[in-house]
Amino acid sequence: MSDKDEEIRKLRAELAEWEESWDRISKREDTLFTSISGREVQPLYSPGDLEDGPAYLDALGFPGEFPFTRGPYTTMYRTRLWTMRQFAGFATAEETNQRYKYLLANGQTGLSVAFDFPTLMGYDSDHPRSLGEVGVCGVAISSLADMETLFEGIPLDQVSVSMTINGPAIILFAFYVAAAEKQGVPSERLRGTVQNDILKEYQAQHAWLYPPDPALRLIVDMFEWASEHAPKYNPISISGYHIREAGATATQELAFTLGNGFEYVERGIARGLDVDRFAPRLSFFFDVHNDFFEEVAKFRAARRIWARHMKEKYGATNPDSWRLRTHAQTAGVSLTAQQPENNIVRVAYQALAAVLGGTQSLHTNSMDETLALPTEKAVRISLRTQQILAYETGVSNTMDPLAGSYYLESLTDQMETEAEEIFRQVEEIGGVVPGIETGWFQMGIADSAFRQQTEVELGQRTVVGLNDFTEGSDSVEIDTLSISPEIEEKQRARMARLRAERDESRVGSTLAALEAAAGTGANLADPILECARAYCTLFEIREAMERVFGSYKEPVFF
């Protein structure tokens, strides 16, 4: 027996003796001693929990090197802090433009566009289906004219821009590219990300336009176009955030998100694209919930899984194809309307987990987001939360400082194993799209959401201010932002002027060309861009393709 084996044997014997004495002591009964995901947490972790794992270099390595467990870049935050990218958008493009300038003046380093619900669903502000929703939960963008106003006075070759849009993502991206052209900025100089992740919409968020196959075609069209014309821009942000917000566990978020990423890679390869040409620009977006160590482990496991699959399964040879880069956002679903100031504390801990997990970009939620769109004061506090974390806590001084923790390393390994089992199940049911069409993903998320909510309602899991420590919950009043109904009238008038002033002949010809191209196997990015330049509206462009692709209606699963 080697010295190491003898040491492990001795450790196990002493640990068993300790656990025997520990079992005789009465324990707290006001908690489940499980993670939010329902995973049982042992009272103590030791080297014995890691002994069967692979060697250090295989499992952890160094930051910026395969398998990227300890971080996607060699120097991490010692060279550059994460991008502080606050999600913002409300009312019209004019109002949101002023908010962006306010955020940039207060130290924000990137912009993130929140669109209103009609825009998310591909409707113009003057469409009947948009009534009462224009500008309410984000900014209304119905044409290139709105996009030009949104970024007026903001140099798009200097500011990184993220856009949270999915079903009509390629259309909004075309508006953005055309707006940059109006500023004299070529697409080759644009930096940022468009979410463009339709698979998680079918699984969790439900903001889709077309059936899965044509929707996936449009995404691969963007991969192909961006790799040639916008090499610094990420044409997709593969998102676990909305999966988690719908009620998924941390492992489901991890596995479903990476599984969706692999589906996009396979679609790109099937198109004939070189994986090392488009994969380096694939980016990710994860939720950061309250279970601190589980969240840190999730980021580490995600990088390791992605690197291994890209290298070994998909044959990528460029290290940039193996490197998982991610944006993170604190968990909106964890915020409470009761005692909303508590949300400041929740967000701070979640932000710390994201940074210790190695995120490249971070949005911190505002305390009032369960009540309304955030006020400037609330946004400033959430931004200051990141700045205090970056400049006062010392967390950016060293890379992956929690590495080597018996608990964290064991948890990282465990989440990786659980994710691989989910990949096996998805493969068994025929893949991601069949899983969506049969409701496998949706029902899995619903089951997890039900368990978590039941634990809160039964008081098995404490939410401070909601089901315990509730004194004062009803007396808290904070200022909130309200959107005037006049916004919709203003936007409708803007749309009327646009339709009256544009070249209708050019509008008709570009829309006809797009519809004809949709009926072939052609890449649709350029035809859509031509429509954008002609000031065709969002719904007009959507409708031209819908006449060819059809619309999608989710089957009934429950």
WOPE-V243215 format. One record per backbone hydrogen bond with DSSP energy under -1.0 kcal/mol. CO is the residue of the C=O (numbers start at 0). NH is the residue of the N-H. If there is no record, write none. Layout:
# WOPE-V243215
((CO,NH) (CO,NH))
This chain:
# WOPE-V243215
((1,5) (2,6) (3,7) (4,8) (5,9) (6,10) (7,11) (8,12) (9,13) (10,14) (11,15) (12,16) (13,17) (14,18) (15,19) (16,20) (17,21) (18,22) (21,24) (32,40) (34,37) (38,34) (45,48) (46,49) (49,52) (54,58) (55,59) (55,60) (61,64) (64,67) (67,70) (70,63) (74,77) (75,78) (75,79) (82,84) (82,361) (83,108) (83,109) (87,113) (90,139) (91,95) (92,96) (93,97) (94,98) (95,99) (96,100) (97,101) (98,102) (99,103) (100,104) (101,105) (102,107) (103,106) (110,161) (111,87) (112,163) (113,138) (115,119) (116,120) (117,122) (118,121) (123,126) (126,129) (127,130) (129,132) (132,135) (134,90) (138,115) (141,537) (142,146) (143,147) (144,148) (145,149) (146,150) (148,151) (150,153) (154,157) (154,158) (159,110) (160,192) (161,112) (162,164) (162,194) (164,195) (165,168) (167,171) (168,172) (169,173) (170,174) (171,175) (172,176) (173,177) (174,178) (175,179) (176,180) (177,181) (178,182) (179,184) (180,183) (185,188) (186,189) (190,160) (191,233) (192,162) (194,236) (197,201) (198,202) (199,203) (199,204) (200,205) (208,551) (210,214) (211,215) (212,216) (213,217) (214,218) (215,219) (216,220) (217,221) (218,222) (219,223) (220,224) (221,225) (222,226) (224,228) (225,229) (229,232) (233,193) (235,282) (237,284) (239,243) (240,244) (241,245) (242,247) (243,246) (248,252) (249,253) (250,254) (251,255) (252,256) (253,257) (254,258) (255,259) (256,260) (257,261) (258,262) (259,263) (260,264) (261,265) (262,266) (263,267) (264,268) (265,269) (266,270) (267,272) (268,271) (273,276) (273,277) (274,278) (277,280) (278,281) (282,237) (283,326) (284,239) (284,240) (285,328) (287,330) (289,291) (290,294) (291,295) (292,296) (293,297) (294,298) (295,299) (296,300) (297,301) (298,302) (299,303) (300,304) (301,305) (302,306) (303,307) (304,308) (305,309) (306,310) (307,311) (308,312) (308,313) (309,315) (317,320) (318,322) (324,283) (325,359) (326,285) (327,362) (328,287) (330,333) (331,334) (338,341) (339,342) (340,343) (341,345) (342,346) (343,347) (344,348) (345,349) (346,350) (347,351) (348,352) (349,353) (350,354) (351,355) (352,356) (353,358) (359,82) (360,327) (361,84) (362,329) (365,368) (367,370) (367,371) (374,378) (375,379) (376,380) (377,381) (378,382) (379,383) (380,384) (381,385) (382,386) (383,387) (384,388) (385,389) (386,390) (387,391) (393,396) (399,402) (401,404) (404,408) (405,409) (406,410) (407,411) (408,412) (409,413) (410,414) (411,415) (412,416) (413,417) (414,418) (415,419) (416,420) (417,421) (418,422) (419,423) (420,424) (421,425) (422,426) (423,427) (424,428) (425,430) (426,429) (430,434) (431,435) (432,436) (433,437) (434,439) (438,442) (439,443) (440,444) (441,445) (442,446) (443,447) (444,448) (445,449) (446,450) (447,451) (448,452) (449,453) (450,454) (451,455) (452,456) (453,457) (454,459) (454,460) (455,458) (462,465) (462,466) (467,464) (469,472) (483,486) (485,489) (486,490) (487,491) (488,492) (489,493) (490,494) (491,495) (492,496) (493,497) (494,498) (495,499) (496,500) (497,501) (501,503) (502,506) (503,507) (504,508) (505,509) (506,510) (507,511) (508,512) (509,513) (510,514) (511,515) (512,516) (513,517) (516,519) (523,527) (524,528) (525,529) (526,530) (527,531) (528,532) (529,533) (530,535) (531,534) (536,540) (537,541) (538,542) (539,543) (540,544) (541,545) (542,546) (544,547) (544,548) (545,549))
